[in-house]
Amino acid sequence: MSTPSLTALPPAPGQSRGLRSITVTRADMDPRTGLLDYVVRNDAHTWIRRGGGLVAYGETARFTVTGPDRFTQAQEWWRRELAGAEVLDDLGIPGTGLIAFGSFAFSKTSPHESRLIVPRVVVGCGGDGRAWLTLITADAEAELSAEAAEAALAAYLSEPDAGRSPGPGDRLGPGVLSEDQYQRAVAEGVKHVQAGELSKLVLARDIVAHLETPVATAQVLRDLAVRYEDCWTYAVDGLIGSTPEMLIKVENNTARARVLAGTLDRANAPADDPDYATRVLAGSEKQLHEHQIAIDSLTETLQPFTSSMTSHSEPFVLQLPNVWHLASDVTAQLAADDDGRVPTSLALVQALHPTAAVCGTPTTVAGALIRELEHLQRGPYAGPVGWIDAGGNGEWGIALRGAVVETPTRVRLYAGCGIVEGSQPAAELAETWSKFRPMIEALGLSR
Ligand SMILES: C=C(O[C@@H]1C=C(C(=O)O)C=C[C@H]1O)C(=O)O
């Protein structure tokens, strides 16, 4: 079998030397419930979806970077971190051994720092319920044993963070653009599409949650993970949310993506019409067109890295608690190079980001218009968020349906919509509210 191509490089000056890790098997757990017992600290790094995930604590190493080379530099840093690493791993499956969590800025011009973080302790659970514990250290003297790993985990778990109850002073405030300004931006975007400059443009806006007492991130994440079990619930360094969209997942030599485009709010759906979503979404030329643009952009970019690729000829309707989406799953076999290596998950992220689902088509025209019309620093919103292991396996979602914890009592929420020729500003504004809803509710707020 081919493995993703992470060739270790020698350490650079200033780089943490000699990562050491041990991964030990733990009793099987029901990931739907068991992993949630570990989401008890507001500073945990989290990646959870029914059937598996990773919850991590502490920090052994960190890399931050801005600019157009952020993906290349992050890969290089990771390769160097792996150089000379001592890895004891009972399981040797994706997610065990050395791993890094990551979050990348949406834009190559963003001042926001993209980051890779190597945690100290990781609790993992595979889709089959197999559970493990990893301890990572840069200390050459530290003991690598199951006992040491359990003791480190117990120390983190002994200091859980309390939940919070909503207070009368909690409120939602406007972000950078008012609702009217956002609708004007959408109308402006539609004009550019009508003028033939581009076929799709994604415009986002933000709102701000002001809380009376500090946000209880762990509580928010547990709520999201339970309610949005088809989504990937993530937390990396204050970027939190539950995304329905998988940019790329690499497991040995298979890559998978879930592409979404086309959204219907469930809040206004007629209760007595079971075919409503299928009719309105899968029966709408506008929605199918928008979806096709997103699929084409992904498959065209992924194609050179693959030996074969499959996706359904028709999108399916993905039902989430807040909205329905038109969705397509793509599975590809990765092509191996002469050394038998396939691209790593981060190499594919670099090639794929930003997709039409969060930027538009063509990418450069859409990117320039986003900067002109949005007036928003997207920061990590709509950027890749996820994890990578030493073999290059990993899962990278698109950071949607999420928020950034800016201060303990201020949380900024982001949501955007695909604008095509027939888009109506009022409908797109309403759609942003439907996309804010998971986070608004998880924070204990209402609109
Ligand atoms: C941009 C967002 O979502 C994206 C836009 C969608 C759409 O316009 O229909 C659907 C899913 C995502 O690809 C967001 O949630 O902020």
The ligand as a Tripos MOL2 file, in Angstrom:
@<TRIPOS>MOLECULE
LIG
   16    16     1     0     0
SMALL
NO_CHARGES

@<TRIPOS>ATOM
      1 C1        -20.1340   29.8840    2.9340 C.2       1 LIG1
      2 C2        -20.8400   29.0470    3.6880 C.2       1 LIG1
      3 O1        -21.3800   27.8950    3.1980 O.3       1 LIG1
      4 C3        -21.1420   27.4750    1.8910 C.3       1 LIG1
      5 C4        -22.1430   27.9970    0.9540 C.2       1 LIG1
      6 C5        -23.2710   27.2730    0.6470 C.2       1 LIG1
      7 C6        -24.3470   27.8720   -0.2320 C.2       1 LIG1
      8 O2        -24.2040   29.0240   -0.6390 O.co2     1 LIG1
      9 O3        -25.3650   27.2090   -0.5050 O.co2     1 LIG1
     10 C7        -23.4430   25.9660    1.1490 C.2       1 LIG1
     11 C8        -22.4690   25.3800    1.8580 C.2       1 LIG1
     12 C9        -21.1360   25.9630    1.9300 C.3       1 LIG1
     13 O4        -20.3890   25.5120    0.8470 O.3       1 LIG1
     14 C10       -21.0600   29.2680    5.1400 C.2       1 LIG1
     15 O5        -21.6460   28.4120    5.7910 O.co2     1 LIG1
     16 O6        -20.6060   30.3050    5.6550 O.co2     1 LIG1
@<TRIPOS>BOND
     1     1     2 2
     2     2     3 1
     3     2    14 1
     4     3     4 1
     5     4     5 1
     6     4    12 1
     7     5     6 2
     8     6     7 1
     9     6    10 1
    10     7     8 2
    11     7     9 1
    12    10    11 2
    13    11    12 1
    14    12    13 1
    15    14    15 2
    16    14    16 1
@<TRIPOS>SUBSTRUCTURE
     1 LIG1         1 GROUP 0 **** ****
